[in-house]
Amino acid sequence: MIDPILAKAAKKCDQAELYYAESHSLLSRSSLDKLEACKSAEDRGFGLRVVCGGRIGHSFFSREEDADRAISGAVKSAKLSHTEGYSLPGKASYHKRKCFDPKLKALDEEKLVDMVLASMDATAESADPIQAEVEARYGTVEIASTEGVYAKDTESLFSLYCVGKKKESMGDESFSSRKLTDCAVRVGRVAGELAEQGVGASPVDYEGTVTLHQDVIGSFFGESVVRNLNGELARRGKAKWADRLGKKVTGDFTLTDDPTIDWGIGTMPFDDEGVPTTKKDMIKNGVLKQFYYDTRTANLAGAKATGNGFRGGPVSPPTISMTNVVISPESRGSGGGMFVRDLMGYHNMNPVTGDFSLDITHAILNEKPVRGCVLTGNVFEMLEKGEWNGPTETRAWLTSPQLSFEAKVVGK
Amino acid sequence: MLDTLEKAVTSKADFVEIGASIGHMTRLHLREKEVETVSSGSASGFGVRALYKGAWGFAYTSDEKKLWETVERAVKLSRASSRKPIGASLAGKSDARDSTRVKVKKHPQDFSLDEKVKLCLELAGDRPKGITARDLEYADGWGEGYYVNSEGAALEYFPVRSFLAVSAYSKKNGELLKAKDAAAGLKGVELLDGKHAMVKKVFDKALLLQKATLPPKGKTRVVIDSELAGVFAHEMVGHAAEGDTIANGKSILGGKLGRLLGSRHVSISDDPTLPRLFGSYPYDAEGIKAQKTRIVERGRITNFLNSRESASRLKTESTGNSRAESTGHFPIVRMSNTFFEPGDRSDDELFEGVNGIYALGTKGGVTEPHTGYFQFAAEYGWLVKNGEKTKPLRDITLVGHLVNTLRNVEACGKKSRLGHPGFCGKAGQNLPVSDGGPHIRIKGVLVG
């Protein structure tokens, strides 16, 4: 299907690349203790990139009959672009890892409803069920270019999310994997237990050790750390570590971007430009080893693409994104102090300086629940002086132990 | 298109609705005076929602040829949910038949990519001394939207939207400081007309941030500008007043209709009928005509925002606030243009004798609807002594609880500015909205 469109585009430009994505999703959702809806979606679309005189243009379309207009639009875009000297990536071979579970394709709505009901019942053991949602997705991405790239892969994603409430306290838990996993009862139960744990929470003033749950670490990394590993932001001087390549930037741990982990939600053989993905240390024992690049930003920086060019779908050109992130500390501490399970307002932190002042929405101190107070600190100080401890867990795209550091909490 | 959709409506469920859209879009991104990306394209989709014995089924396809099987699929999905149904039903009736076209001065379709790029480059202008980097993003879109249902509604909508965002950066001691502003609405390319002042204001803010210091921490009296007032209205009150959030037991406002929430100075509304604002629409996603809803009046909660579905659960009427990001998304209760109503004070009166902080603009905000705790960040501000602005401030975070904060509202300004645009996220759906209001003075706000 994509070859005739690519051939047509190739006649209008120096290089062309066609990205085709089709996805299928099936979802079941409850509200309170009843079933609310089942939903399915089938989507497909094309993203076209062309290069004219080293300049790149992009367009998108969902119907084949709109291809001619999209080709014309992409060529016009390329001629207007000031980004010069660009060339599409060439032919490559790709690794094989487990990222498609055919059982997810075979799931029907009745089985999803069973999972939702099981989650709700598990939440109800300790709290009122508020919401349970199970989704099974699978889809195929196909990329072909005039430069010899042909990449095709089918991936799946299974996710489950539950919310429970007890008195004024709410708890939520989620799980995601590329593999169908028997976790409905566990996720539902944890949501209920967290809601129960938060009953009677109050603000405190506290100065001492604070230990962060992996979900909190993931949010800090997503808002700040990964941003400062973005090669384009570094090139533009908008990343804290822009001039720190080869230098110590954190404490003694290694941060690995690893798209080769079987069933990891960021696992894929190639990125959305057809560049092979690879396992790589971004920070090795605290030393900054490299930045993330897609092909366009690598071209601008005089660097090599790292296989981290991903799209939000056919409508978006590729931009830099991480895959699976794994934290491996050199040593481990004992943790303790206030255990923080959830914070609110990450987007208000300063991603470059790392300064943060965030509302605690779920924490435990001396076995008593805490909420409604403010944790202040700096992400980069936390990464430099903090101690990794506790079990290593995979939560969505992050595999990490817990992290402890000295901090101040101000009550209201 | 409406004929095709009406023929596809089936009687195999208690209620069926179909939404269809064909959209066209252009986006361009300038960094400095260089065009970094230009992208254009089109997309279409068909979404079907079916209600059967108190539970919903929803199916979507981007392929028009699969419309009939998508209708069948939605019906089948509704039957799966009806094993233990929530008892969903719809308040009122939706049988409007209408066609609405957004008329603009300069339709994006009539301007080539070259012309749009030229206009944006001209707007970006020269970089003033002290500004280290600047970005300009422009997007426009137009299309056709259709809605039919089994109650007889048949609606056509031909919207046009455009969006402009400008960012500027300066540096102080190696630290990057960012200023921004945005404009958007149901407008065409004319959105860009006369926006030089907005660009200059962004440059000026970025330079001012170089002189700014961190605010003193602790509880203080705060005057917020119209943009931040809009964020308070939207994030603090609007989300907690959404009918589905209330029906699902997730809002602190649940069961409090008619009760006092804030001081007599607090009046908050949502109004999708305001002309040309980013969150405006003629009919909601269930075919209900848009209307203004007063959420809070003189401190008392007067209405929640509802879809037909949430209204049924709360035993009230729809306020026309059902929206979906696209035909591929399940319609849920959403805000449109949300704002504090103006008060009776002049600017001088608002600041008279104030010792505290004047907080302007927004870097975002979040509220937990079930507890009422919030955290908002202003873009910048001023230390105020005896009613006079003294030193510029940055990284101002305001934290607190919505009830305490609304009770502490002391005064609202006469002048109101609406239409600060943004994209509101809820349940994985991002929708164009706007907010605003007058300047507002609040005592006892915790600055973190």
Interface residues (C-beta under 8 A of the other chain):
Chain A: S28 S30 S31 L32 K34 L35 E36 A37 C38 K39 S40 A41 E42 D43 R44 G45 G57 H58 S59 F60 F61 S62 R63 D66 R69 A70 G73 A74 K76 S77 L80 S81 H82 T83 E109 E110 L112 V113 L117 D128 I130 Q131 V163 K165 E168 M170 R236 G237 K238 P314 V315 S316 P317 M344 G345 H347 N348 N350 V352 T353 D355 S357 L358 D359 T361 R371 G372 V374 T376 V410 K412
Chain B: M25 L28 R31 E34 V35 E36 T37 V38 S39 S40 G41 S42 A43 S44 G45 A55 W56 G57 F58 A59 Y60 T61 S62 D63 E64 K66 T70 R73 K76 L77 S78 A80 S81 S82 R83 K84 P85 I86 G87 A88 S112 L113 D114 V117 T132 A133 Y169 E175 L176 K217 A247 N248 G249 K250 G328 F330 K363 G364 G365 V366 E368 H370 T371 Y373 Q375 F376 A377 D395 T397 V399 G400 H401 L446 G448
